[in-house]
């Protein structure tokens, strides 16, 4: 019997089926990791004589059960998304950016200084230039470990973590010195915070009586732009090629160190924007703890979204909701804050760990595709 003819339509149909299967598996694996983490957290709650169903229902209701809670979840999701977009770029180039915290601080420091120097400018110009300057500040903070990796082969994990510590100490120095609020000094309080920014530098509020601001729209638009950048431009193609196979990319003439440094620089810029949005849209001044752990949680959001800019949007909303709901749960069922941190840490651990299974699944699918190709030939 002659072999069955494989038409282009048949190949397209098979490819489409495989794509959908891969997408569903890649979504199911991190969700399973989250379920396991919450199940372990439930055991902790039982030991504290707390009903896990009551606690988790409060968590969900606090984040998604009413409009104010959901608006606050979107506020938390905005910096997570911005950091996650940078992580998508960096990880696609096979470099690991752990420096989001420091890069957020770099962007926030620029935001605490720039609008005060040019407060007489019209609002649209002041806000737009502040966003640009914050991006540049974060980019420079990401460029340093990028150059160290490109020129001296310094491990980017170590360098970005060290840059976090430097940024933190620099912020502590500046908000207690040159950037300290003059009103606090005059009142004798000497609070570690910057001067309040002029109102024309604030991001517009999208919903009255909430903290939801135009930064959320900026983040979503940038997610679409990053998607186009990575999948529809030559530079984005080269970044992804470097991440898939550095040796083959080098053989093809791609400057691997340059694109790895570029990816870290862009990742720093987007994290810097997270600092800008947090200052311009929420706090309106630079405060201690401005990062809120977004530099680390943003990594998890990006991984949960499959390192895809568009997938990071719902992932960021989910983790923003978890942050808001966890705070609500702590107050409602009277559990220690350390337990809340432990549960969120478990979610992070299992979601990040699920990436290993995603890679194994991808490797298995490649082997199956190769066997199918050999059989059809």
MARVEX-590383 format. One record per residue: residue in one letter; x, y, z of N, C-alpha, C in turn. Coordinates in steps of 0.02 Angstrom, whole numbers, padded with zeros to 5 digits, always signed. Atoms other than C-alpha are relative to their C-alpha. Layout:
AXYZXYZXYZ ...
//
This chain:
X+00042-00060+00000+00000+00000+00000+00044+00062+00000 X-00041-00060+00002+00074+00169-00048-00012+00043+00061 X+00008-00042-00060+00105+00290+00094-00052+00054-00013 X+00053-00051+00005-00035+00411+00129+00031+00067-00016 X-00026-00065+00021-00008+00576+00043-00014+00053+00053 X+00007-00054-00050+00022+00721+00162-00004+00065-00037 X+00011-00063+00035-00051+00878+00088+00019+00059+00045 X-00013-00059-00041-00009+01055+00146-00055+00013+00051 X+00054-00011-00047-00181+01065+00224+00006-00046+00060 X-00009+00047-00054-00145+00908+00325+00055+00023+00047 X-00055-00024-00042+00020+00978+00385-00022+00060+00042 X+00023-00058-00037-00063+01142+00433-00046-00020+00057 X+00045+00023-00051-00197+01049+00528+00037-00030+00058 X-00040+00031-00053-00069+00946+00623+00037+00053+00040 X-00038-00052-00034+00034+01100+00663-00045+00039+00047 X+00046-00038-00042-00119+01192+00727-00018-00039+00063 X+00017+00041-00057-00167+01046+00839+00056-00001+00050 X-00057+00003-00044+00008+01034+00910+00009+00067+00037 X-00007-00065-00031+00014+01221+00943-00050+00009+00057 X+00049-00007-00053-00148+01219+01041+00015-00045+00059 X-00017+00046-00054-00091+01068+01140+00057+00028+00042 X-00056-00029-00036+00072+01153+01185-00022+00059+00042 X+00024-00058-00037-00018+01312+01236-00037-00022+00063 X+00038+00023-00058-00137+01218+01350+00045-00030+00054 X-00045+00030-00049+00003+01120+01432+00042+00053+00035 X-00041-00054-00030+00110+01275+01458-00040+00042+00049 X+00042-00035-00047-00038+01358+01542-00016-00043+00061 X+00021+00044-00054-00086+01206+01645+00056-00013+00051 X-00056+00017-00046+00088+01174+01718+00008+00052+00055 X-00005-00049-00055+00106+01340+01813-00062+00004+00043 X+00061+00001-00040-00076+01332+01866+00002-00057+00050 X-00007+00057-00045-00043+01160+01939+00049+00016+00056 X-00048-00021-00051+00108+01232+02029-00032+00045+00052 X+00034-00045-00047-00001+01367+02106-00048-00038+00044 X+00047+00040-00039-00132+01241+02160+00037-00039+00054 X-00040+00037-00050+00001+01136+02247+00023+00046+00055 X-00023-00048-00050+00070+01290+02334-00056+00019+00047 X+00056-00018-00042-00102+01340+02396-00022-00059+00044 X+00018+00059-00040-00134+01161+02455+00048-00007+00060 X-00047+00001-00056+00025+01166+02560-00015+00056+00049 X+00020-00055-00043-00028+01335+02625-00061-00016+00041 X+00060+00020-00037-00194+01259+02675+00019-00042+00061 X-00022+00040-00058-00102+01135+02786+00026+00045+00055 X-00023-00048-00051-00015+01280+02874-00059+00034+00035 X+00058-00033-00029-00183+01365+02899-00037-00046+00049 X+00034+00048-00044-00257+01206+02975+00037-00004+00067 X-00038+00002-00063-00115+01200+03102-00012+00062+00043 X+00016-00061-00038-00164+01378+03152-00074+00004+00017 X+00071+00004-00014-00345+01323+03174-00041+00050-00041 X+00036-00043+00047-00401+01424+03023-00027-00043-00056 X+00031+00038+00055-00521+01353+02895+00030+00025-00066 X-00030-00023+00063-00426+01357+02729-00050+00026-00051 X+00050-00023+00047-00586+01375+02628-00022+00072+00016 X+00019-00068-00019-00637+01529+02728+00056+00049-00016 X-00057-00045+00011-00462+01603+02715+00008+00015-00075 X-00011-00010+00072-00446+01576+02527-00060+00036-00032 X+00057-00037+00027-00623+01638+02495+00006+00074+00015 X-00013-00071-00016-00577+01799+02585+00053+00027-00047 X-00053-00022+00045-00419+01808+02479-00028+00017-00069 X+00028-00012+00067-00516+01793+02316-00049+00059+00000 X+00049-00054-00004-00656+01909+02373+00035+00067+00009 X-00036-00062-00011-00530+02039+02431+00030+00029-00063 X-00032-00023+00061-00448+02046+02261-00048+00009-00058 X+00042+00001+00059-00587+02008+02138-00075+00003+00016 X+00070+00002-00018-00749+02016+02236-00036+00066-00005 X+00032-00066+00006-00781+02202+02219+00045+00045-00041 X-00037-00043+00045-00727+02346+02110+00060+00034+00034 X-00059-00030-00031-00614+02436+02237+00057-00049+00008 X-00052+00051-00006-00521+02274+02270+00033-00016-00066 X-00027+00015+00065-00502+02237+02086+00042+00058-00027 X-00039-00058+00021-00444+02415+02052+00068+00001+00034 X-00064+00004-00035-00311+02394+02185+00044-00056-00027 X-00038+00054+00031-00261+02229+02106+00033+00023-00065 X-00029-00028+00062-00235+02321+01941+00057+00048+00016 X-00055-00044-00021-00130+02450+02033+00063-00040+00015 X-00057+00043-00015-00018+02311+02099+00026-00034-00063 X-00020+00036+00060-00018+02225+01929+00041+00043-00047 X-00034-00044+00047+00049+02378+01837+00076-00005+00005 X-00073+00008-00004+00228+02375+01904+00023-00072-00013 X-00017+00069+00014+00226+02185+01896+00005-00012-00076 X+00000+00008+00072+00184+02194+01711+00061+00034-00031 X-00057-00036+00028+00318+02323+01675+00065-00037+00013 X-00059+00041-00015+00451+02221+01764-00001-00064-00041 X+00005+00063+00037+00386+02063+01681+00017+00008-00074 X-00018-00011+00070+00405+02139+01507+00076+00000-00009 X-00073+00002+00003+00589+02169+01541+00027-00070+00010 X-00022+00069-00011+00605+01992+01606-00011-00042-00063 X+00012+00037+00063+00527+01925+01445+00057+00012-00050 X-00055-00016+00046+00661+02015+01344+00064-00033+00022 X-00063+00026-00024+00805+01963+01455+00002-00076-00004 X+00000+00073+00000+00755+01781+01474-00001-00028-00071 X+00000+00023+00070+00724+01767+01286+00071+00001-00028 X-00070-00001+00022+00908+01811+01265+00043-00045+00044 X-00035+00048-00044+00954+01678+01395+00045+00035+00051 X-00033-00032-00056+01011+01804+01526-00052+00011+00055 X+00045-00002-00057+00937+01811+01700+00008+00067+00036 X-00002-00066-00033+00894+01982+01769-00033-00005+00068 X+00026+00000-00068+00876+01978+01958+00004+00071+00029 X-00012-00068-00023+00907+02165+01968-00060+00046-00004 X+00059-00042+00007+00728+02225+01952-00009+00049+00057 X+00008-00044-00058+00726+02296+02128+00044+00063-00007 X-00045-00057+00008+00878+02406+02097-00019+00044-00059 X+00020-00039+00059+00815+02459+01926-00063+00040+00013 X+00059-00038-00021+00647+02509+02000+00022+00061+00040 X-00024-00055-00041+00740+02615+02127+00033+00053-00043 X-00032-00049+00044+00844+02696+01989-00052+00043-00035 X+00053-00038+00031+00686+02745+01897-00037+00045+00048 X+00035-00039-00050+00603+02805+02057+00042+00060+00023 X-00044-00056-00019+00755+02912+02105-00002+00055-00053 X+00004-00050+00053+00751+02997+01936-00068+00036+00002 X+00066-00030-00003+00564+03026+01957-00007+00048+00059 X+00002-00045-00058+00591+03105+02128+00040+00063-00012 X-00042-00059+00012+00715+03228+02053-00023+00040-00061 X+00014-00035+00063+00664+03270+01874-00060+00047+00004 X+00058-00046+00000+00487+03342+01901+00010+00060+00045 X-00012-00056-00045+00549+03451+02044+00045+00053-00032 X-00044-00047+00034+00680+03529+01932-00036+00039-00055 X+00035-00031+00057+00557+03569+01793-00075+00004+00014 X+00070+00001-00022+00395+03591+01890-00044+00051-00037 X+00039-00050+00037+00343+03741+01784-00023-00024-00069 X+00019+00025+00065+00326+03635+01627-00073-00021+00000 X+00068+00026+00003+00152+03587+01566-00002-00074+00017 X+00005+00068-00026+00088+03423+01634+00017-00054-00051 X-00013+00052+00050+00092+03323+01471+00074-00007-00016 X-00072+00002+00015+00274+03371+01440+00039-00027+00060 X-00035+00022-00060+00328+03343+01620-00008-00075+00011 X+00012+00072-00010+00247+03171+01632+00036-00041-00053 X-00031+00039+00054+00310+03111+01463+00077-00001+00007 X-00073-00002-00008+00489+03169+01494+00022-00039+00062 X-00017+00039-00060+00487+03092+01668-00001-00075-00016 X+00002+00071+00020+00435+02924+01593+00063-00018-00040 X-00060+00013+00040+00578+02937+01468+00062-00001+00043 X-00059-00004-00043+00706+02988+01599+00003-00060+00048 X+00001+00059-00043+00649+02848+01715+00021-00062-00037 X-00021+00058+00041+00669+02723+01574+00076+00002-00010 X-00072-00006+00011+00844+02790+01540+00038-00019+00064 X-00033+00015-00064+00891+02780+01725+00002-00075+00013 X+00001+00072-00009+00834+02600+01737+00043-00036-00050 X-00041+00031+00052+00920+02559+01573+00074+00003+00018 X-00070-00007-00020+01086+02626+01637+00016-00049+00057 X-00011+00046-00055+01066+02521+01794+00003-00073-00025 X-00004+00066+00030+01038+02368+01684+00059-00007-00047 X-00057+00002+00046+01177+02415+01563+00064-00022+00035 X-00063+00016-00035+01312+02397+01696+00011-00076+00004 X-00011+00072+00001+01286+02209+01726+00003-00028-00071 X-00003+00023+00070+01257+02191+01538+00070+00007-00028 X-00069-00010+00023+01429+02264+01500+00048-00047+00036 X-00043+00046-00038+01508+02161+01638-00004-00071-00028 X+00007+00067+00029+01437+02003+01560+00031-00003-00070 X-00024+00000+00069+01480+02053+01381+00076+00005-00004 X-00072-00013+00006+01657+02113+01414+00042-00044+00045 X-00041+00035-00049+01716+02020+01569-00029-00068+00019 X+00032+00065-00014+01601+01866+01571-00022-00006+00073 X+00023+00001-00069+01537+01914+01744-00072-00027+00001 X+00066+00030-00005+01386+01810+01795-00052+00054+00016 X+00049-00054-00008+01234+01923+01777-00043-00008+00062 X+00039+00009-00061+01145+01845+01926+00035+00036+00058 X-00038-00032-00054+01283+01902+02044+00001+00076-00008 X-00007-00072+00010+01304+02073+01965-00066+00036+00011 X+00064-00034-00009+01118+02115+01961-00022+00000+00073 X+00016+00000-00071+01094+02061+02142+00041+00053+00037 X-00042-00050-00032+01241+02170+02194-00024+00071-00018 X+00026-00065+00020+01168+02315+02095-00063+00018+00039 X+00058-00013-00044+01009+02295+02198+00022+00031+00066 X-00024-00025-00065+01106+02322+02358+00027+00071-00007 X-00027-00067+00011+01196+02473+02286-00056+00051-00007 X+00056-00046+00011+01033+02553+02229-00037+00014+00065 X+00036-00008-00064+00951+02524+02399+00038+00048+00045 X-00040-00044-00043+01094+02606+02493+00003+00071-00029 X+00000-00066+00030+01099+02749+02368-00065+00037+00014 X+00064-00031-00015+00914+02781+02393-00003+00022+00073 X+00000-00017-00071+00933+02776+02582+00041+00063+00014 X-00042-00059-00009+01072+02905+02569-00035+00063-00026 X+00028-00060+00032+00979+03023+02452-00063+00025+00034 X+00063-00024-00030+00809+03026+02538+00011+00021+00073 X-00018-00028-00065+00897+03065+02702+00048+00060-00007 X-00046-00054+00012+01006+03195+02620-00025+00047-00053 X+00019-00049+00051+00991+03290+02455-00074-00001-00020 X+00070+00004+00023+00815+03227+02414-00050+00001+00058 X+00047+00002-00057+00740+03238+02590-00051+00056-00007 X+00055-00048+00005+00575+03329+02603+00016+00062+00043 X-00015-00061-00039+00611+03511+02654-00054+00015+00053 X+00053-00012-00049+00442+03521+02741+00010-00042+00062 X-00014+00041-00058+00490+03376+02852+00058+00026+00041 X-00057-00029-00036+00655+03458+02895-00022+00061+00040 X+00024-00060-00034+00567+03621+02938-00043-00018+00061 X+00042+00021-00056+00444+03526+03050+00039-00040+00052 X-00040+00038-00047+00585+03431+03132-00013-00074+00001 X+00015+00072+00002+00519+03259+03082+00055-00040-00034 X-00055+00032+00036+00660+03215+02960-00020-00069-00026 X+00023+00064+00028+00557+03077+02879+00040-00017-00062 X-00038+00023+00058+00648+02972+02750-00045-00003-00061 X+00042-00005+00060+00549+03031+02600+00018+00063-00037 X-00015-00058+00041+00566+03152+02457-00057+00051+00005 X+00053-00051+00004+00468+03311+02428-00057-00025-00043 X+00058+00020+00039+00292+03287+02363+00004+00032-00069 X-00006-00024+00068+00288+03303+02174-00057+00049-00016 X+00053-00046+00020+00190+03445+02092-00057-00038-00033 X+00059+00035+00025+00013+03396+02042+00001-00009-00076 X-00001+00007+00072+00048+03426+01858+00044-00057-00024 X-00042+00058+00017+00171+03280+01864-00034-00066+00018 X+00034+00061-00020+00043+03155+01930-00032-00033-00061 X+00036+00036+00052-00026+03020+01817-00075+00005+00013 X+00072-00007-00011-00214+03043+01790-00031-00064+00029 X+00036+00056-00029-00330+02932+01892-00053-00024-00049 X+00049+00028+00046-00437+02816+01788-00068-00008+00033 X+00063+00009-00036-00568+02785+01922+00004+00043+00063 X-00001-00042-00061-00612+02912+02057+00000-00042+00063 X-00003+00031-00066-00578+02865+02238+00037-00066+00000 X-00045+00058+00001-00454+02730+02187+00069+00025-00021 X-00068-00016+00020-00268+02727+02153+00015-00021-00072 X-00010+00023+00069-00293+02656+01978+00014+00060-00045 X-00022-00058+00039-00201+02773+01861+00018-00020-00072 X-00014+00011+00071-00151+02792+01679+00061-00044-00012 X-00058+00045+00007+00007+02690+01712-00021-00069-00023 X+00025+00066+00021-00100+02533+01687-00008-00002-00076 X+00008-00003+00073-00141+02587+01509+00068+00001-00033 X-00068-00002+00027+00041+02629+01476+00031-00070-00001 X-00030+00066-00005+00093+02456+01535-00028-00048-00052 X+00031+00045+00049-00032+02365+01423+00023+00018-00071 X-00024-00021+00066+00018+02468+01271+00072-00023-00011 X-00070+00021+00006+00201+02431+01305+00005-00076-00009 X-00001+00073+00009+00160+02244+01317-00010-00017-00074 X+00011+00011+00071+00093+02251+01139+00062+00019-00040 X-00060-00023+00036+00246+02349+01082+00057-00050+00009 X-00053+00049-00011+00364+02223+01162-00013-00063-00040 X+00016+00058+00041+00272+02081+01076+00020+00013-00073 X-00019-00017+00069+00294+02169+00908+00076+00002-00006 X-00072-00006+00001+00475+02205+00950+00034-00069-00002 X-00033+00066-00004+00518+02024+00993-00016-00045-00060 X+00021+00047+00052+00422+01938+00854-00008+00030-00070 X+00011-00030+00065+00411+02064+00713+00058+00047-00021 X-00056-00042+00019+00580+02152+00709+00064-00042-00003 X-00063+00036+00007+00756+02099+00662+00037-00005+00067 X-00035+00001-00064+00828+02147+00831-00032-00050+00047 X+00034+00048-00043+00695+02048+00922+00014-00072-00021 X-00016+00066+00025+00728+01898+00811+00070-00021+00023 X-00068+00016-00020+00914+01907+00851+00004-00013+00075 X+00001+00013-00073+00879+01919+01038-00026-00070+00014 X+00028+00067-00012+00771+01763+01030+00047-00054-00027 X-00047+00049+00027+00899+01674+00921+00058-00011+00048 X-00054+00007-00049+01036+01710+01048-00022-00042+00059 X+00025+00040-00055+00927+01637+01184-00010-00073-00017 X+00012+00069+00020+00884+01481+01086+00065-00039-00010 X-00063+00035+00013+01061+01439+01032+00055+00052-00011 X-00053-00051+00007+01206+01559+01067+00054-00021-00050 X-00053+00023+00044+01332+01452+00972-00021+00006-00074 X+00024-00005+00069+01226+01441+00814-00007+00074-00020 X+00008-00072+00015+01189+01628+00826+00068+00031-00014 X-00068-00026+00011+01374+01666+00840+00027-00022-00068 X-00022+00026+00065+01409+01555+00689-00034+00037-00057 X+00037-00035+00052+01275+01650+00592+00020+00074-00004 X-00024-00069+00003+01364+01814+00627-00033+00048+00048 X+00033-00042-00049+01257+01879+00770+00048+00014+00058 X-00044-00021-00056+01353+01976+00903-00035-00019+00065 X+00035+00026-00058+01296+01872+01052+00009+00044+00062 X-00007-00043-00060+01373+01979+01193-00038+00065-00006 X+00036-00064+00009+01298+02137+01118-00074-00008+00014 X+00072+00008-00008+01121+02069+01113-00017-00022+00071 X+00013+00015-00070+01136+01996+01288+00004+00063+00043 X-00004-00064-00036+01193+02166+01353-00060+00044-00016 X+00058-00039+00020+01053+02249+01254-00062-00023+00037 X+00059+00026-00033+00923+02135+01330-00002+00019+00074 X-00003-00022-00070+00982+02174+01507-00014+00075+00007 X+00012-00072-00001+00980+02359+01466-00074+00015-00008 X+00072-00010+00010+00801+02351+01401-00040-00024+00061 X+00034+00024-00060+00748+02247+01551+00005+00051+00056 X-00007-00053-00050+00819+02382+01664-00044+00059-00013 X+00042-00057+00018+00725+02515+01569-00073-00011+00019 X+00069+00014-00017+00557+02431+01592-00011-00003+00076 X+00005-00001-00073+00591+02402+01777+00003+00072+00026 X-00002-00071-00018+00638+02586+01789-00067+00034-00010 X+00067-00028+00011+00468+02629+01715-00048-00021+00056 X+00042+00021-00057+00388+02527+01855+00010+00048+00059 X-00012-00049-00053+00473+02645+01978-00032+00067-00015 X+00031-00064+00020+00412+02796+01880-00075-00001+00014 X+00073+00005-00008+00231+02737+01880-00019-00003+00073 X+00016+00005-00072+00236+02695+02065+00005+00068+00034 X-00008-00066-00030+00297+02870+02108-00051+00049-00028 X+00045-00048+00031+00195+02971+01982-00073-00017+00010 X+00070+00020-00001+00036+02869+01995-00028-00018+00067 X+00025+00027-00063+00025+02804+02173+00023+00042+00060 X-00025-00032-00060+00140+02882+02303+00009+00076-00007 X-00012-00071+00013+00177+03052+02223+00061+00027+00036 X-00065-00017-00030+00343+03052+02315+00039-00065+00008 X-00043+00059-00010+00490+02934+02344+00000-00018+00074 X+00002+00024-00069+00472+02828+02501+00044-00062+00007 X-00033+00064-00013+00568+02687+02582-00048-00057-00018 X+00042+00057+00019+00506+02519+02520-00041+00012-00061 X+00038-00017+00060+00448+02594+02356-00007-00059-00048 X+00001+00055+00048+00487+02433+02263-00055-00050+00015 X+00054+00046-00018+00361+02328+02360+00013-00072-00020 X-00015+00068+00023+00452+02170+02304-00019-00014-00072 X+00022+00010+00069+00392+02199+02126+00056-00027-00044 X-00056+00022+00042+00566+02166+02056+00007-00076-00001 X-00003+00073-00003+00556+01984+02112-00066-00032-00022 X+00064+00028+00019+00370+01952+02093-00012+00008-00075 X+00006-00009+00072+00379+02021+01916+00031-00056-00039 X-00030+00058+00032+00494+01877+01872-00049-00057-00003 X+00048+00055-00003+00363+01753+01927-00058+00013-00047 X+00055-00016+00046+00227+01845+01831+00019-00014-00072 X-00023+00013+00069+00332+01836+01672+00004-00075-00014 X-00005+00072+00009+00367+01651+01697-00070-00031-00004 X+00068+00026+00001+00183+01619+01734-00033+00015-00067 X+00027-00019+00065+00141+01708+01571+00037-00031-00058 X-00036+00035+00053+00258+01593+01474+00053+00042-00033 X-00051-00046+00028+00387+01732+01448-00025+00031-00065 X+00030-00033+00058+00267+01806+01322-00030+00066+00024 X+00024-00065-00024+00227+01992+01336-00075+00003+00010 X+00072-00002-00006+00041+01967+01306-00024-00048+00055 X+00018+00046-00054+00033+01817+01423+00016+00028+00069 X-00018-00030-00064+00114+01922+01559-00054+00047+00026 X+00053-00046-00021-00038+02038+01562-00047-00035+00050 X+00044+00032-00049-00162+01914+01642+00039-00028+00060 X-00040+00026-00056-00021+01838+01747+00013+00055+00051 X-00012-00056-00046+00018+02009+01821-00063+00018+00038 X+00063-00014-00034-00165+02039+01860-00013-00052+00054 X+00010+00054-00049-00173+01870+01947+00043+00011+00061 X-00045-00008-00057-00021+01904+02055-00013+00066+00036 X+00022-00061-00034-00078+02082+02089-00059-00014+00045 X+00056+00019-00042-00240+02008+02152+00020-00041+00060 X-00024+00039-00057-00146+01884+02261+00029+00046+00053 X-00029-00046-00049-00051+02027+02342-00053+00037+00039 X+00054-00036-00033-00210+02124+02378-00041-00048+00044 X+00040+00047-00038-00308+01971+02433+00036-00027+00061 X-00038+00024-00058-00169+01911+02547-00002+00050+00057 X+00005-00052-00051-00173+02076+02639-00069-00001+00033 X+00068+00005-00026-00361+02061+02657-00009-00062+00044 X+00005+00062-00038-00346+01882+02718+00034+00006+00068 X-00035-00009-00062-00220+01931+02849-00043+00037+00051 X+00041-00039-00046-00339+02059+02924-00064-00037+00019 X+00066+00030-00012-00497+01953+02908+00004-00061+00045 X-00003+00063-00038-00441+01785+02980+00055+00002+00053 X-00048-00010-00054-00305+01855+03094+00057-00052-00001 X-00059+00044+00004-00157+01754+03031+00062+00044-00003 X-00061-00041-00001+00023+01813+03052+00022+00020-00071 X-00025-00022+00065+00100+01913+02910+00053-00046-00027 X-00052+00047+00022+00242+01787+02906-00030-00059-00037 X+00033+00055+00035+00118+01652+02854-00020+00023-00070 X+00019-00027+00066+00054+01763+02713+00061+00000-00045 X-00062-00001+00039+00233+01787+02655+00021-00070-00020 X-00019+00069+00014+00262+01600+02667-00043-00029-00057 X+00044+00026+00052+00109+01560+02560+00018+00031-00068 X-00021-00032+00063+00159+01688+02428+00067-00026-00023 X-00064+00029+00019+00335+01619+02434-00007-00069-00030 X+00013+00067+00028+00268+01444+02403-00026+00006-00072 X+00026-00010+00068+00172+01508+02253+00057+00017-00048 X-00058-00018+00041+00331+01587+02186+00043-00061-00014 X-00043+00058+00007+00432+01430+02218-00028-00051-00049 X+00029+00052+00042+00312+01310+02134-00012+00024-00071 X+00010-00026+00068+00273+01423+01987+00066+00002-00037 X-00066-00001+00032+00457+01451+01951+00025-00070-00013 X-00021+00069+00010+00492+01267+01977-00036-00035-00056 X+00039+00031+00054+00356+01223+01853+00032+00013-00068 X-00034-00014+00064+00465+01301+01717+00042-00059-00022 X-00040+00060+00018+00573+01144+01726-00043-00050-00038 X+00044+00048+00034+00424+01036+01678-00021+00026-00068 X+00016-00029+00065+00380+01157+01539+00056-00013-00050 X-00057+00013+00044+00555+01137+01468+00002-00074-00021 X+00000+00072+00016+00542+00947+01479-00055-00016-00051 X+00055+00011+00048+00375+00953+01389+00021+00024-00069 X-00021-00028+00064+00448+01063+01253+00051-00046-00034 X-00049+00046+00028+00595+00943+01231-00033-00063-00027 X+00036+00060+00022+00477+00796+01219-00037+00012-00064 X+00037-00017+00061+00372+00884+01088+00047+00006-00060 X-00048-00005+00055+00527+00920+00984+00020-00069-00025 X-00018+00068+00019+00575+00736+00987-00057-00032-00040 X+00057+00029+00036+00399+00686+00935-00007+00030-00070 X+00004-00032+00065+00399+00814+00795+00054-00026-00047 X-00055+00026+00041+00567+00749+00734-00018-00070-00025 X+00018+00068+00019+00503+00570+00733-00055+00001-00054 X+00053-00007+00049+00345+00623+00639+00028+00022-00068 X-00030-00024+00062+00452+00714+00511+00037-00056-00035 X-00037+00056+00030+00562+00562+00485-00048-00052-00028 X+00047+00050+00024+00411+00448+00468-00034+00023-00064 X+00035-00025+00059+00326+00561+00341+00046+00002-00061 X-00047-00001+00056+00484+00571+00236+00016-00070-00024 
//
